[in-house]
Amino acid sequence: MPTGHDIEHDTAKISSEYECLQCGRLVEAETHPGECSNCGGNFQNRAKSLE
Ligand SMILES: [Zn+2]
């Protein structure tokens, strides 16, 4: 159950990378960007840190 564990970063703003499911556009944002401004598709949060 790896979900919801504490993140030990002290940065005030933590941005995540989102990928549009339709056109594959990548957007970095602190919160979910909503719908893609390019094609209107939905974004999916990509797991960035693979350590
Ligand atoms: Zn798109």
mmCIF file of the protein (N, C-alpha, C, O) and its ligand, coordinates in Angstrom:
data_MODEL
# 
_entry.id   MODEL 
# 
loop_
_entity.id 
_entity.type 
_entity.pdbx_number_of_molecules 
1 polymer     1 
2 non-polymer 1 
# 
_entity_poly.entity_id                      1 
_entity_poly.type                           'polypeptide(L)' 
_entity_poly.nstd_linkage                   no 
_entity_poly.nstd_monomer                   no 
_entity_poly.pdbx_seq_one_letter_code       MPTGHDIEHDTAKISSEYECLQCGRLVEAETHPGECSNCGGNFQNRAKSLE 
_entity_poly.pdbx_seq_one_letter_code_can   MPTGHDIEHDTAKISSEYECLQCGRLVEAETHPGECSNCGGNFQNRAKSLE 
_entity_poly.pdbx_strand_id                 A 
# 
loop_
_entity_poly_seq.entity_id 
_entity_poly_seq.num 
_entity_poly_seq.mon_id 
_entity_poly_seq.hetero 
1 1  MET n 
1 2  PRO n 
1 3  THR n 
1 4  GLY n 
1 5  HIS n 
1 6  ASP n 
1 7  ILE n 
1 8  GLU n 
1 9  HIS n 
1 10 ASP n 
1 11 THR n 
1 12 ALA n 
1 13 LYS n 
1 14 ILE n 
1 15 SER n 
1 16 SER n 
1 17 GLU n 
1 18 TYR n 
1 19 GLU n 
1 20 CYS n 
1 21 LEU n 
1 22 GLN n 
1 23 CYS n 
1 24 GLY n 
1 25 ARG n 
1 26 LEU n 
1 27 VAL n 
1 28 GLU n 
1 29 ALA n 
1 30 GLU n 
1 31 THR n 
1 32 HIS n 
1 33 PRO n 
1 34 GLY n 
1 35 GLU n 
1 36 CYS n 
1 37 SER n 
1 38 ASN n 
1 39 CYS n 
1 40 GLY n 
1 41 GLY n 
1 42 ASN n 
1 43 PHE n 
1 44 GLN n 
1 45 ASN n 
1 46 ARG n 
1 47 ALA n 
1 48 LYS n 
1 49 SER n 
1 50 LEU n 
1 51 GLU n 
# 
loop_
_struct_asym.id 
_struct_asym.entity_id 
A 1 
B 2 
# 
loop_
_chem_comp.id 
_chem_comp.type 
_chem_comp.mon_nstd_flag 
ALA 'L-peptide linking' y 
ARG 'L-peptide linking' y 
ASN 'L-peptide linking' y 
ASP 'L-peptide linking' y 
CYS 'L-peptide linking' y 
GLN 'L-peptide linking' y 
GLU 'L-peptide linking' y 
GLY 'peptide linking'   y 
HIS 'L-peptide linking' y 
ILE 'L-peptide linking' y 
LEU 'L-peptide linking' y 
LYS 'L-peptide linking' y 
MET 'L-peptide linking' y 
PHE 'L-peptide linking' y 
PRO 'L-peptide linking' y 
SER 'L-peptide linking' y 
THR 'L-peptide linking' y 
TYR 'L-peptide linking' y 
VAL 'L-peptide linking' y 
ZN  non-polymer         . 
# 
_pdbx_entity_nonpoly.entity_id   2 
_pdbx_entity_nonpoly.name        ? 
_pdbx_entity_nonpoly.comp_id     ZN 
# 
_pdbx_nonpoly_scheme.asym_id         B 
_pdbx_nonpoly_scheme.entity_id       2 
_pdbx_nonpoly_scheme.mon_id          ZN 
_pdbx_nonpoly_scheme.ndb_seq_num     1 
_pdbx_nonpoly_scheme.pdb_seq_num     101 
_pdbx_nonpoly_scheme.auth_seq_num    101 
_pdbx_nonpoly_scheme.pdb_mon_id      ZN 
_pdbx_nonpoly_scheme.auth_mon_id     ZN 
_pdbx_nonpoly_scheme.pdb_strand_id   A 
_pdbx_nonpoly_scheme.pdb_ins_code    . 
# 
loop_
_atom_site.group_PDB 
_atom_site.id 
_atom_site.type_symbol 
_atom_site.label_atom_id 
_atom_site.label_alt_id 
_atom_site.label_comp_id 
_atom_site.label_asym_id 
_atom_site.label_entity_id 
_atom_site.label_seq_id 
_atom_site.pdbx_PDB_ins_code 
_atom_site.Cartn_x 
_atom_site.Cartn_y 
_atom_site.Cartn_z 
_atom_site.occupancy 
_atom_site.B_iso_or_equiv 
_atom_site.pdbx_formal_charge 
_atom_site.auth_seq_id 
_atom_site.auth_comp_id 
_atom_site.auth_asym_id 
_atom_site.auth_atom_id 
_atom_site.pdbx_PDB_model_num 
ATOM   1   N  N  . MET A 1 1  ? 0.842   -1.207 0.000   1.00 0.00 ? 1   MET A N  1 
ATOM   2   C  CA . MET A 1 1  ? 0.000   0.000  0.000   1.00 0.00 ? 1   MET A CA 1 
ATOM   3   C  C  . MET A 1 1  ? 0.869   1.245  0.000   1.00 0.00 ? 1   MET A C  1 
ATOM   4   O  O  . MET A 1 1  ? 0.999   1.913  1.026   1.00 0.00 ? 1   MET A O  1 
ATOM   5   N  N  . PRO A 1 2  ? 1.454   1.559  -1.123  1.00 0.00 ? 2   PRO A N  1 
ATOM   6   C  CA . PRO A 1 2  ? 2.396   2.680  -1.214  1.00 0.00 ? 2   PRO A CA 1 
ATOM   7   C  C  . PRO A 1 2  ? 1.718   4.033  -1.378  1.00 0.00 ? 2   PRO A C  1 
ATOM   8   O  O  . PRO A 1 2  ? 2.408   5.046  -1.488  1.00 0.00 ? 2   PRO A O  1 
ATOM   9   N  N  . THR A 1 3  ? 0.426   4.080  -1.396  1.00 0.00 ? 3   THR A N  1 
ATOM   10  C  CA . THR A 1 3  ? -0.254  5.350  -1.622  1.00 0.00 ? 3   THR A CA 1 
ATOM   11  C  C  . THR A 1 3  ? -0.375  6.151  -0.337  1.00 0.00 ? 3   THR A C  1 
ATOM   12  O  O  . THR A 1 3  ? -0.630  5.604  0.736   1.00 0.00 ? 3   THR A O  1 
ATOM   13  N  N  . GLY A 1 4  ? -0.184  7.468  -0.470  1.00 0.00 ? 4   GLY A N  1 
ATOM   14  C  CA . GLY A 1 4  ? -0.419  8.364  0.646   1.00 0.00 ? 4   GLY A CA 1 
ATOM   15  C  C  . GLY A 1 4  ? 0.702   8.422  1.651   1.00 0.00 ? 4   GLY A C  1 
ATOM   16  O  O  . GLY A 1 4  ? 0.507   8.915  2.762   1.00 0.00 ? 4   GLY A O  1 
ATOM   17  N  N  . HIS A 1 5  ? 1.886   7.926  1.290   1.00 0.00 ? 5   HIS A N  1 
ATOM   18  C  CA . HIS A 1 5  ? 2.992   8.033  2.238   1.00 0.00 ? 5   HIS A CA 1 
ATOM   19  C  C  . HIS A 1 5  ? 3.554   9.458  2.232   1.00 0.00 ? 5   HIS A C  1 
ATOM   20  O  O  . HIS A 1 5  ? 3.356   10.213 1.280   1.00 0.00 ? 5   HIS A O  1 
ATOM   21  N  N  . ASP A 1 6  ? 4.242   9.799  3.286   1.00 0.00 ? 6   ASP A N  1 
ATOM   22  C  CA . ASP A 1 6  ? 4.751   11.158 3.437   1.00 0.00 ? 6   ASP A CA 1 
ATOM   23  C  C  . ASP A 1 6  ? 5.859   11.467 2.427   1.00 0.00 ? 6   ASP A C  1 
ATOM   24  O  O  . ASP A 1 6  ? 6.702   10.627 2.114   1.00 0.00 ? 6   ASP A O  1 
ATOM   25  N  N  . ILE A 1 7  ? 5.821   12.686 1.941   1.00 0.00 ? 7   ILE A N  1 
ATOM   26  C  CA . ILE A 1 7  ? 6.861   13.145 1.027   1.00 0.00 ? 7   ILE A CA 1 
ATOM   27  C  C  . ILE A 1 7  ? 7.814   14.047 1.795   1.00 0.00 ? 7   ILE A C  1 
ATOM   28  O  O  . ILE A 1 7  ? 7.393   15.024 2.414   1.00 0.00 ? 7   ILE A O  1 
ATOM   29  N  N  . GLU A 1 8  ? 9.087   13.720 1.754   1.00 0.00 ? 8   GLU A N  1 
ATOM   30  C  CA . GLU A 1 8  ? 10.047  14.438 2.573   1.00 0.00 ? 8   GLU A CA 1 
ATOM   31  C  C  . GLU A 1 8  ? 10.759  15.551 1.817   1.00 0.00 ? 8   GLU A C  1 
ATOM   32  O  O  . GLU A 1 8  ? 11.977  15.710 1.909   1.00 0.00 ? 8   GLU A O  1 
ATOM   33  N  N  . HIS A 1 9  ? 9.981   16.307 1.075   1.00 0.00 ? 9   HIS A N  1 
ATOM   34  C  CA . HIS A 1 9  ? 10.574  17.447 0.392   1.00 0.00 ? 9   HIS A CA 1 
ATOM   35  C  C  . HIS A 1 9  ? 10.101  18.731 1.063   1.00 0.00 ? 9   HIS A C  1 
ATOM   36  O  O  . HIS A 1 9  ? 8.928   18.875 1.408   1.00 0.00 ? 9   HIS A O  1 
ATOM   37  N  N  . ASP A 1 10 ? 11.037  19.660 1.242   1.00 0.00 ? 10  ASP A N  1 
ATOM   38  C  CA . ASP A 1 10 ? 10.697  20.900 1.922   1.00 0.00 ? 10  ASP A CA 1 
ATOM   39  C  C  . ASP A 1 10 ? 10.341  22.029 0.968   1.00 0.00 ? 10  ASP A C  1 
ATOM   40  O  O  . ASP A 1 10 ? 10.110  23.161 1.395   1.00 0.00 ? 10  ASP A O  1 
ATOM   41  N  N  . THR A 1 11 ? 10.297  21.729 -0.296  1.00 0.00 ? 11  THR A N  1 
ATOM   42  C  CA . THR A 1 11 ? 9.942   22.761 -1.251  1.00 0.00 ? 11  THR A CA 1 
ATOM   43  C  C  . THR A 1 11 ? 8.495   23.187 -1.054  1.00 0.00 ? 11  THR A C  1 
ATOM   44  O  O  . THR A 1 11 ? 7.613   22.360 -0.825  1.00 0.00 ? 11  THR A O  1 
ATOM   45  N  N  . ALA A 1 12 ? 8.271   24.486 -1.146  1.00 0.00 ? 12  ALA A N  1 
ATOM   46  C  CA . ALA A 1 12 ? 6.928   25.009 -0.911  1.00 0.00 ? 12  ALA A CA 1 
ATOM   47  C  C  . ALA A 1 12 ? 5.970   24.573 -2.011  1.00 0.00 ? 12  ALA A C  1 
ATOM   48  O  O  . ALA A 1 12 ? 4.793   24.300 -1.775  1.00 0.00 ? 12  ALA A O  1 
ATOM   49  N  N  . LYS A 1 13 ? 6.517   24.519 -3.216  1.00 0.00 ? 13  LYS A N  1 
ATOM   50  C  CA . LYS A 1 13 ? 5.665   24.140 -4.340  1.00 0.00 ? 13  LYS A CA 1 
ATOM   51  C  C  . LYS A 1 13 ? 6.149   22.823 -4.925  1.00 0.00 ? 13  LYS A C  1 
ATOM   52  O  O  . LYS A 1 13 ? 7.296   22.697 -5.353  1.00 0.00 ? 13  LYS A O  1 
ATOM   53  N  N  . ILE A 1 14 ? 5.282   21.879 -4.936  1.00 0.00 ? 14  ILE A N  1 
ATOM   54  C  CA . ILE A 1 14 ? 5.625   20.586 -5.513  1.00 0.00 ? 14  ILE A CA 1 
ATOM   55  C  C  . ILE A 1 14 ? 4.801   20.401 -6.782  1.00 0.00 ? 14  ILE A C  1 
ATOM   56  O  O  . ILE A 1 14 ? 3.577   20.274 -6.744  1.00 0.00 ? 14  ILE A O  1 
ATOM   57  N  N  . SER A 1 15 ? 5.504   20.389 -7.891  1.00 0.00 ? 15  SER A N  1 
ATOM   58  C  CA . SER A 1 15 ? 4.791   20.236 -9.148  1.00 0.00 ? 15  SER A CA 1 
ATOM   59  C  C  . SER A 1 15 ? 4.868   18.797 -9.635  1.00 0.00 ? 15  SER A C  1 
ATOM   60  O  O  . SER A 1 15 ? 5.856   18.092 -9.428  1.00 0.00 ? 15  SER A O  1 
ATOM   61  N  N  . SER A 1 16 ? 3.813   18.401 -10.273 1.00 0.00 ? 16  SER A N  1 
ATOM   62  C  CA . SER A 1 16 ? 3.755   17.068 -10.843 1.00 0.00 ? 16  SER A CA 1 
ATOM   63  C  C  . SER A 1 16 ? 3.665   17.177 -12.352 1.00 0.00 ? 16  SER A C  1 
ATOM   64  O  O  . SER A 1 16 ? 3.302   18.221 -12.894 1.00 0.00 ? 16  SER A O  1 
ATOM   65  N  N  . GLU A 1 17 ? 3.996   16.100 -13.013 1.00 0.00 ? 17  GLU A N  1 
ATOM   66  C  CA . GLU A 1 17 ? 3.927   16.102 -14.457 1.00 0.00 ? 17  GLU A CA 1 
ATOM   67  C  C  . GLU A 1 17 ? 2.644   15.390 -14.889 1.00 0.00 ? 17  GLU A C  1 
ATOM   68  O  O  . GLU A 1 17 ? 2.322   14.291 -14.438 1.00 0.00 ? 17  GLU A O  1 
ATOM   69  N  N  . TYR A 1 18 ? 1.937   16.066 -15.778 1.00 0.00 ? 18  TYR A N  1 
ATOM   70  C  CA . TYR A 1 18 ? 0.687   15.494 -16.275 1.00 0.00 ? 18  TYR A CA 1 
ATOM   71  C  C  . TYR A 1 18 ? 0.806   15.250 -17.770 1.00 0.00 ? 18  TYR A C  1 
ATOM   72  O  O  . TYR A 1 18 ? 1.399   16.040 -18.504 1.00 0.00 ? 18  TYR A O  1 
ATOM   73  N  N  . GLU A 1 19 ? 0.240   14.160 -18.194 1.00 0.00 ? 19  GLU A N  1 
ATOM   74  C  CA . GLU A 1 19 ? 0.284   13.819 -19.607 1.00 0.00 ? 19  GLU A CA 1 
ATOM   75  C  C  . GLU A 1 19 ? -1.131  13.740 -20.164 1.00 0.00 ? 19  GLU A C  1 
ATOM   76  O  O  . GLU A 1 19 ? -2.002  13.083 -19.593 1.00 0.00 ? 19  GLU A O  1 
ATOM   77  N  N  . CYS A 1 20 ? -1.344  14.411 -21.273 1.00 0.00 ? 20  CYS A N  1 
ATOM   78  C  CA . CYS A 1 20 ? -2.644  14.348 -21.927 1.00 0.00 ? 20  CYS A CA 1 
ATOM   79  C  C  . CYS A 1 20 ? -2.855  12.956 -22.507 1.00 0.00 ? 20  CYS A C  1 
ATOM   80  O  O  . CYS A 1 20 ? -1.991  12.418 -23.199 1.00 0.00 ? 20  CYS A O  1 
ATOM   81  N  N  . LEU A 1 21 ? -3.999  12.395 -22.215 1.00 0.00 ? 21  LEU A N  1 
ATOM   82  C  CA . LEU A 1 21 ? -4.279  11.030 -22.661 1.00 0.00 ? 21  LEU A CA 1 
ATOM   83  C  C  . LEU A 1 21 ? -4.582  10.976 -24.150 1.00 0.00 ? 21  LEU A C  1 
ATOM   84  O  O  . LEU A 1 21 ? -4.517  9.910  -24.762 1.00 0.00 ? 21  LEU A O  1 
ATOM   85  N  N  . GLN A 1 22 ? -4.911  12.116 -24.731 1.00 0.00 ? 22  GLN A N  1 
ATOM   86  C  CA . GLN A 1 22 ? -5.289  12.108 -26.147 1.00 0.00 ? 22  GLN A CA 1 
ATOM   87  C  C  . GLN A 1 22 ? -4.126  12.478 -27.067 1.00 0.00 ? 22  GLN A C  1 
ATOM   88  O  O  . GLN A 1 22 ? -3.851  11.769 -28.035 1.00 0.00 ? 22  GLN A O  1 
ATOM   89  N  N  . CYS A 1 23 ? -3.444  13.587 -26.768 1.00 0.00 ? 23  CYS A N  1 
ATOM   90  C  CA . CYS A 1 23 ? -2.392  14.033 -27.678 1.00 0.00 ? 23  CYS A CA 1 
ATOM   91  C  C  . CYS A 1 23 ? -1.001  13.825 -27.109 1.00 0.00 ? 23  CYS A C  1 
ATOM   92  O  O  . CYS A 1 23 ? -0.007  14.040 -27.803 1.00 0.00 ? 23  CYS A O  1 
ATOM   93  N  N  . GLY A 1 24 ? -0.920  13.406 -25.846 1.00 0.00 ? 24  GLY A N  1 
ATOM   94  C  CA . GLY A 1 24 ? 0.376   13.099 -25.257 1.00 0.00 ? 24  GLY A CA 1 
ATOM   95  C  C  . GLY A 1 24 ? 1.151   14.310 -24.800 1.00 0.00 ? 24  GLY A C  1 
ATOM   96  O  O  . GLY A 1 24 ? 2.344   14.211 -24.513 1.00 0.00 ? 24  GLY A O  1 
ATOM   97  N  N  . ARG A 1 25 ? 0.497   15.452 -24.728 1.00 0.00 ? 25  ARG A N  1 
ATOM   98  C  CA . ARG A 1 25 ? 1.159   16.675 -24.301 1.00 0.00 ? 25  ARG A CA 1 
ATOM   99  C  C  . ARG A 1 25 ? 1.533   16.592 -22.823 1.00 0.00 ? 25  ARG A C  1 
ATOM   100 O  O  . ARG A 1 25 ? 0.748   16.120 -22.001 1.00 0.00 ? 25  ARG A O  1 
ATOM   101 N  N  . LEU A 1 26 ? 2.732   17.053 -22.495 1.00 0.00 ? 26  LEU A N  1 
ATOM   102 C  CA . LEU A 1 26 ? 3.192   17.025 -21.111 1.00 0.00 ? 26  LEU A CA 1 
ATOM   103 C  C  . LEU A 1 26 ? 3.108   18.412 -20.494 1.00 0.00 ? 26  LEU A C  1 
ATOM   104 O  O  . LEU A 1 26 ? 3.545   19.399 -21.087 1.00 0.00 ? 26  LEU A O  1 
ATOM   105 N  N  . VAL A 1 27 ? 2.540   18.472 -19.297 1.00 0.00 ? 27  VAL A N  1 
ATOM   106 C  CA . VAL A 1 27 ? 2.411   19.741 -18.598 1.00 0.00 ? 27  VAL A CA 1 
ATOM   107 C  C  . VAL A 1 27 ? 2.861   19.563 -17.155 1.00 0.00 ? 27  VAL A C  1 
ATOM   108 O  O  . VAL A 1 27 ? 2.504   18.584 -16.499 1.00 0.00 ? 27  VAL A O  1 
ATOM   109 N  N  . GLU A 1 28 ? 3.647   20.514 -16.670 1.00 0.00 ? 28  GLU A N  1 
ATOM   110 C  CA . GLU A 1 28 ? 4.055   20.461 -15.279 1.00 0.00 ? 28  GLU A CA 1 
ATOM   111 C  C  . GLU A 1 28 ? 3.246   21.471 -14.488 1.00 0.00 ? 28  GLU A C  1 
ATOM   112 O  O  . GLU A 1 28 ? 3.255   22.662 -14.796 1.00 0.00 ? 28  GLU A O  1 
ATOM   113 N  N  . ALA A 1 29 ? 2.549   20.995 -13.472 1.00 0.00 ? 29  ALA A N  1 
ATOM   114 C  CA . ALA A 1 29 ? 1.679   21.871 -12.709 1.00 0.00 ? 29  ALA A CA 1 
ATOM   115 C  C  . ALA A 1 29 ? 1.600   21.401 -11.264 1.00 0.00 ? 29  ALA A C  1 
ATOM   116 O  O  . ALA A 1 29 ? 1.856   20.237 -10.956 1.00 0.00 ? 29  ALA A O  1 
ATOM   117 N  N  . GLU A 1 30 ? 1.240   22.332 -10.382 1.00 0.00 ? 30  GLU A N  1 
ATOM   118 C  CA . GLU A 1 30 ? 1.113   21.984 -8.966  1.00 0.00 ? 30  GLU A CA 1 
ATOM   119 C  C  . GLU A 1 30 ? -0.187  21.244 -8.707  1.00 0.00 ? 30  GLU A C  1 
ATOM   120 O  O  . GLU A 1 30 ? -0.275  20.372 -7.842  1.00 0.00 ? 30  GLU A O  1 
ATOM   121 N  N  . THR A 1 31 ? -1.192  21.619 -9.482  1.00 0.00 ? 31  THR A N  1 
ATOM   122 C  CA . THR A 1 31 ? -2.476  20.947 -9.348  1.00 0.00 ? 31  THR A CA 1 
ATOM   123 C  C  . THR A 1 31 ? -2.894  20.408 -10.710 1.00 0.00 ? 31  THR A C  1 
ATOM   124 O  O  . THR A 1 31 ? -2.287  20.721 -11.734 1.00 0.00 ? 31  THR A O  1 
ATOM   125 N  N  . HIS A 1 32 ? -3.924  19.607 -10.700 1.00 0.00 ? 32  HIS A N  1 
ATOM   126 C  CA . HIS A 1 32 ? -4.381  19.027 -11.964 1.00 0.00 ? 32  HIS A CA 1 
ATOM   127 C  C  . HIS A 1 32 ? -4.784  20.127 -12.938 1.00 0.00 ? 32  HIS A C  1 
ATOM   128 O  O  . HIS A 1 32 ? -5.617  20.973 -12.611 1.00 0.00 ? 32  HIS A O  1 
ATOM   129 N  N  . PRO A 1 33 ? -4.197  20.120 -14.137 1.00 0.00 ? 33  PRO A N  1 
ATOM   130 C  CA . PRO A 1 33 ? -4.426  21.210 -15.099 1.00 0.00 ? 33  PRO A CA 1 
ATOM   131 C  C  . PRO A 1 33 ? -5.806  21.193 -15.734 1.00 0.00 ? 33  PRO A C  1 
ATOM   132 O  O  . PRO A 1 33 ? -6.115  22.059 -16.553 1.00 0.00 ? 33  PRO A O  1 
ATOM   133 N  N  . GLY A 1 34 ? -6.638  20.234 -15.378 1.00 0.00 ? 34  GLY A N  1 
ATOM   134 C  CA . GLY A 1 34 ? -7.971  20.188 -15.969 1.00 0.00 ? 34  GLY A CA 1 
ATOM   135 C  C  . GLY A 1 34 ? -7.932  19.538 -17.329 1.00 0.00 ? 34  GLY A C  1 
ATOM   136 O  O  . GLY A 1 34 ? -7.430  18.424 -17.477 1.00 0.00 ? 34  GLY A O  1 
ATOM   137 N  N  . GLU A 1 35 ? -8.456  20.221 -18.319 1.00 0.00 ? 35  GLU A N  1 
ATOM   138 C  CA . GLU A 1 35 ? -8.425  19.630 -19.645 1.00 0.00 ? 35  GLU A CA 1 
ATOM   139 C  C  . GLU A 1 35 ? -7.359  20.284 -20.517 1.00 0.00 ? 35  GLU A C  1 
ATOM   140 O  O  . GLU A 1 35 ? -6.993  21.443 -20.322 1.00 0.00 ? 35  GLU A O  1 
ATOM   141 N  N  . CYS A 1 36 ? -6.881  19.521 -21.468 1.00 0.00 ? 36  CYS A N  1 
ATOM   142 C  CA . CYS A 1 36 ? -5.809  19.963 -22.341 1.00 0.00 ? 36  CYS A CA 1 
ATOM   143 C  C  . CYS A 1 36 ? -6.249  21.145 -23.199 1.00 0.00 ? 36  CYS A C  1 
ATOM   144 O  O  . CYS A 1 36 ? -7.305  21.121 -23.830 1.00 0.00 ? 36  CYS A O  1 
ATOM   145 N  N  . SER A 1 37 ? -5.396  22.194 -23.204 1.00 0.00 ? 37  SER A N  1 
ATOM   146 C  CA . SER A 1 37 ? -5.729  23.370 -24.010 1.00 0.00 ? 37  SER A CA 1 
ATOM   147 C  C  . SER A 1 37 ? -5.462  23.122 -25.489 1.00 0.00 ? 37  SER A C  1 
ATOM   148 O  O  . SER A 1 37 ? -5.823  23.928 -26.346 1.00 0.00 ? 37  SER A O  1 
ATOM   149 N  N  . ASN A 1 38 ? -4.834  22.011 -25.764 1.00 0.00 ? 38  ASN A N  1 
ATOM   150 C  CA . ASN A 1 38 ? -4.497  21.683 -27.142 1.00 0.00 ? 38  ASN A CA 1 
ATOM   151 C  C  . ASN A 1 38 ? -5.609  20.889 -27.826 1.00 0.00 ? 38  ASN A C  1 
ATOM   152 O  O  . ASN A 1 38 ? -5.987  21.172 -28.963 1.00 0.00 ? 38  ASN A O  1 
ATOM   153 N  N  . CYS A 1 39 ? -6.126  19.886 -27.107 1.00 0.00 ? 39  CYS A N  1 
ATOM   154 C  CA . CYS A 1 39 ? -7.116  19.005 -27.727 1.00 0.00 ? 39  CYS A CA 1 
ATOM   155 C  C  . CYS A 1 39 ? -8.355  18.812 -26.855 1.00 0.00 ? 39  CYS A C  1 
ATOM   156 O  O  . CYS A 1 39 ? -9.331  18.202 -27.292 1.00 0.00 ? 39  CYS A O  1 
ATOM   157 N  N  . GLY A 1 40 ? -8.322  19.330 -25.621 1.00 0.00 ? 40  GLY A N  1 
ATOM   158 C  CA . GLY A 1 40 ? -9.470  19.203 -24.739 1.00 0.00 ? 40  GLY A CA 1 
ATOM   159 C  C  . GLY A 1 40 ? -9.554  17.863 -24.034 1.00 0.00 ? 40  GLY A C  1 
ATOM   160 O  O  . GLY A 1 40 ? -10.563 17.547 -23.404 1.00 0.00 ? 40  GLY A O  1 
ATOM   161 N  N  . GLY A 1 41 ? -8.493  17.077 -24.139 1.00 0.00 ? 41  GLY A N  1 
ATOM   162 C  CA . GLY A 1 41 ? -8.480  15.764 -23.491 1.00 0.00 ? 41  GLY A CA 1 
ATOM   163 C  C  . GLY A 1 41 ? -8.173  15.858 -22.010 1.00 0.00 ? 41  GLY A C  1 
ATOM   164 O  O  . GLY A 1 41 ? -7.880  16.932 -21.484 1.00 0.00 ? 41  GLY A O  1 
ATOM   165 N  N  . ASN A 1 42 ? -8.243  14.728 -21.355 1.00 0.00 ? 42  ASN A N  1 
ATOM   166 C  CA . ASN A 1 42 ? -7.958  14.687 -19.926 1.00 0.00 ? 42  ASN A CA 1 
ATOM   167 C  C  . ASN A 1 42 ? -6.485  14.414 -19.658 1.00 0.00 ? 42  ASN A C  1 
ATOM   168 O  O  . ASN A 1 42 ? -5.818  13.707 -20.413 1.00 0.00 ? 42  ASN A O  1 
ATOM   169 N  N  . PHE A 1 43 ? -5.988  14.997 -18.554 1.00 0.00 ? 43  PHE A N  1 
ATOM   170 C  CA . PHE A 1 43 ? -4.607  14.762 -18.160 1.00 0.00 ? 43  PHE A CA 1 
ATOM   171 C  C  . PHE A 1 43 ? -4.517  13.632 -17.145 1.00 0.00 ? 43  PHE A C  1 
ATOM   172 O  O  . PHE A 1 43 ? -5.411  13.423 -16.326 1.00 0.00 ? 43  PHE A O  1 
ATOM   173 N  N  . GLN A 1 44 ? -3.415  12.920 -17.229 1.00 0.00 ? 44  GLN A N  1 
ATOM   174 C  CA . GLN A 1 44 ? -3.141  11.870 -16.249 1.00 0.00 ? 44  GLN A CA 1 
ATOM   175 C  C  . GLN A 1 44 ? -1.848  12.208 -15.528 1.00 0.00 ? 44  GLN A C  1 
ATOM   176 O  O  . GLN A 1 44 ? -0.845  12.559 -16.148 1.00 0.00 ? 44  GLN A O  1 
ATOM   177 N  N  . ASN A 1 45 ? -1.889  12.097 -14.210 1.00 0.00 ? 45  ASN A N  1 
ATOM   178 C  CA . ASN A 1 45 ? -0.709  12.382 -13.412 1.00 0.00 ? 45  ASN A CA 1 
ATOM   179 C  C  . ASN A 1 45 ? 0.361   11.310 -13.624 1.00 0.00 ? 45  ASN A C  1 
ATOM   180 O  O  . ASN A 1 45 ? 0.110   10.113 -13.479 1.00 0.00 ? 45  ASN A O  1 
ATOM   181 N  N  . ARG A 1 46 ? 1.534   11.769 -13.962 1.00 0.00 ? 46  ARG A N  1 
ATOM   182 C  CA . ARG A 1 46 ? 2.627   10.820 -14.154 1.00 0.00 ? 46  ARG A CA 1 
ATOM   183 C  C  . ARG A 1 46 ? 3.496   10.775 -12.908 1.00 0.00 ? 46  ARG A C  1 
ATOM   184 O  O  . ARG A 1 46 ? 3.848   11.811 -12.343 1.00 0.00 ? 46  ARG A O  1 
ATOM   185 N  N  . ALA A 1 47 ? 3.834   9.571  -12.492 1.00 0.00 ? 47  ALA A N  1 
ATOM   186 C  CA . ALA A 1 47 ? 4.759   9.420  -11.377 1.00 0.00 ? 47  ALA A CA 1 
ATOM   187 C  C  . ALA A 1 47 ? 6.146   9.813  -11.825 1.00 0.00 ? 47  ALA A C  1 
ATOM   188 O  O  . ALA A 1 47 ? 6.713   9.232  -12.752 1.00 0.00 ? 47  ALA A O  1 
ATOM   189 N  N  . LYS A 1 48 ? 6.684   10.817 -11.145 1.00 0.00 ? 48  LYS A N  1 
ATOM   190 C  CA . LYS A 1 48 ? 7.920   11.394 -11.634 1.00 0.00 ? 48  LYS A CA 1 
ATOM   191 C  C  . LYS A 1 48 ? 9.152   10.729 -11.021 1.00 0.00 ? 48  LYS A C  1 
ATOM   192 O  O  . LYS A 1 48 ? 10.117  10.416 -11.718 1.00 0.00 ? 48  LYS A O  1 
ATOM   193 N  N  . SER A 1 49 ? 9.099   10.524 -9.718  1.00 0.00 ? 49  SER A N  1 
ATOM   194 C  CA . SER A 1 49 ? 10.276  10.000 -9.045  1.00 0.00 ? 49  SER A CA 1 
ATOM   195 C  C  . SER A 1 49 ? 10.285  8.478  -9.058  1.00 0.00 ? 49  SER A C  1 
ATOM   196 O  O  . SER A 1 49 ? 9.428   7.831  -8.456  1.00 0.00 ? 49  SER A O  1 
ATOM   197 N  N  . LEU A 1 50 ? 11.246  7.933  -9.739  1.00 0.00 ? 50  LEU A N  1 
ATOM   198 C  CA . LEU A 1 50 ? 11.382  6.484  -9.779  1.00 0.00 ? 50  LEU A CA 1 
ATOM   199 C  C  . LEU A 1 50 ? 12.724  6.115  -9.157  1.00 0.00 ? 50  LEU A C  1 
ATOM   200 O  O  . LEU A 1 50 ? 13.699  5.848  -9.859  1.00 0.00 ? 50  LEU A O  1 
ATOM   201 N  N  . GLU A 1 51 ? 12.751  6.106  -7.860  1.00 0.00 ? 51  GLU A N  1 
ATOM   202 C  CA . GLU A 1 51 ? 14.011  5.813  -7.194  1.00 0.00 ? 51  GLU A CA 1 
ATOM   203 C  C  . GLU A 1 51 ? 14.031  4.405  -6.642  1.00 0.00 ? 51  GLU A C  1 
ATOM   204 O  O  . GLU A 1 51 ? 15.025  3.990  -6.045  1.00 0.00 ? 51  GLU A O  1 
HETATM 205 ZN ZN . ZN  B 2 .  ? -4.169  17.050 -25.462 1.00 0.00 2 101 ZN  A ZN 1 
# 
